[in-house]
């Protein structure tokens, strides 16, 4: 099995929920853990860091909640604003 599909996926599974509660030391340990995969040859060095992966997961969750009217988190978001522009006089 691939390192990214097993180890990194497990690490990121609930990262959106718990990452905000971590300290700087804990986040550094997570980065070191992910970087260990680079040193061991399981990951390439140009792949995203753990912080970037967590941020991408968070953005993806927000987009899903924002654009899916049936999403369970949709009710927690503010109402969408609608804009109408009148570009011509008259």
LUMROVO-308405 format. One record per residue (C-alpha): residue number from 1; residue in three letters; x, y, z. Coordinates in pm, whole numbers, plus 32768, in hexadecimal, padded with zeros to 4 digits. Example, Ala and Ser with C-alpha at 12.3 -4.5 7.8 and 13.67 -1.06 7.14 Angstrom:
# LUMROVO-308405
{1 ALA {84CE 7E3E 830C}}
{2 SER {8557 7F96 82CA}}
END
This chain:
# LUMROVO-308405
{1 UNK {8000 8000 8000}}
{2 UNK {806B 815F 7FC5}}
{3 UNK {80DE 823E 80E0}}
{4 UNK {7FFB 8359 806C}}
{5 UNK {7EC3 8289 8054}}
{6 UNK {7EEA 81E6 81A7}}
{7 UNK {7FB9 82B4 8298}}
{8 UNK {7F72 8413 821C}}
{9 UNK {7E02 83C6 81E2}}
{10 UNK {7DE0 8344 8346}}
{11 UNK {7E8F 8476 83CB}}
{12 UNK {7DAE 8563 830A}}
{13 UNK {7C68 84A8 8345}}
{14 UNK {7BFD 857C 846D}}
{15 UNK {7D02 868D 8452}}
{16 UNK {7C03 879B 8403}}
{17 UNK {7B5A 8754 854F}}
{18 UNK {7C89 8738 8634}}
{19 UNK {7D97 880A 8590}}
{20 UNK {7D1C 894E 862A}}
{21 UNK {7D54 88BE 8783}}
{22 UNK {7EC1 8861 874D}}
{23 UNK {7FE8 8920 87D2}}
{24 UNK {810F 8991 8701}}
{25 UNK {81DF 8875 878F}}
{26 UNK {80D9 8773 872D}}
{27 UNK {80BC 8802 85CE}}
{28 UNK {8237 87F2 85AD}}
{29 UNK {8231 8683 8616}}
{30 UNK {812A 863D 850B}}
{31 UNK {8202 86EC 8406}}
{32 UNK {832D 861B 8474}}
{33 UNK {825D 84DF 845B}}
{34 UNK {81F1 8530 82F9}}
{35 UNK {8355 8596 829E}}
{36 UNK {83CE 8446 8320}}
{37 UNK {831A 83AE 81F5}}
{38 UNK {83F6 8487 8114}}
{39 UNK {8534 8414 81C2}}
{40 UNK {84C3 82AA 81AD}}
{41 UNK {847E 82CF 8038}}
{42 UNK {8305 829E 804E}}
{43 UNK {82B4 8404 7FE7}}
{44 UNK {835C 84FC 7F02}}
{45 UNK {83E2 863F 7F94}}
{46 UNK {830E 8718 7EB0}}
{47 UNK {81C4 8699 7F3A}}
{48 UNK {80FC 8783 801D}}
{49 UNK {814A 87A2 818E}}
{50 UNK {8058 872D 8299}}
{51 UNK {7FE8 8894 82D8}}
{52 UNK {7F9B 88C3 8167}}
{53 UNK {7EDD 877A 815A}}
{54 UNK {7E0C 87DA 8289}}
{55 UNK {7DC4 8931 81F6}}
{56 UNK {7D5A 8892 80AC}}
{57 UNK {7C73 87A2 8168}}
{58 UNK {7BDD 88C3 8229}}
{59 UNK {7BA3 898B 80EA}}
{60 UNK {7B05 885D 8043}}
{61 UNK {7A18 8827 816A}}
{62 UNK {79B5 8997 8167}}
{63 UNK {796F 8991 7FEF}}
{64 UNK {789A 885A 8017}}
{65 UNK {77D1 88FB 812D}}
{66 UNK {77B5 8A44 8072}}
{67 UNK {7736 89BF 7F26}}
{68 UNK {766B 8891 7F91}}
{69 UNK {7517 88FD 8016}}
{70 UNK {74E3 87A4 80B3}}
{71 UNK {762B 87A9 8175}}
{72 UNK {7601 878B 82ED}}
{73 UNK {76DC 88C1 8329}}
{74 UNK {761C 899A 8230}}
{75 UNK {7536 8A21 8340}}
{76 UNK {7662 8AAC 8400}}
{77 UNK {76CE 8B8C 82E1}}
{78 UNK {7644 8CEC 82AD}}
{79 UNK {7545 8D21 8199}}
{80 UNK {75D2 8D63 8040}}
{81 UNK {75C2 8EC3 7FC1}}
{82 UNK {7536 8F00 7E69}}
{83 UNK {75B1 9024 7DA0}}
{84 UNK {7511 90C0 7C73}}
{85 UNK {75CF 91BD 7BA8}}
{86 UNK {7530 92BA 7AC4}}
{87 UNK {7646 930E 79D2}}
{88 UNK {7574 93E6 78E9}}
{89 UNK {74BC 9525 7936}}
{90 UNK {7359 953E 78CF}}
END
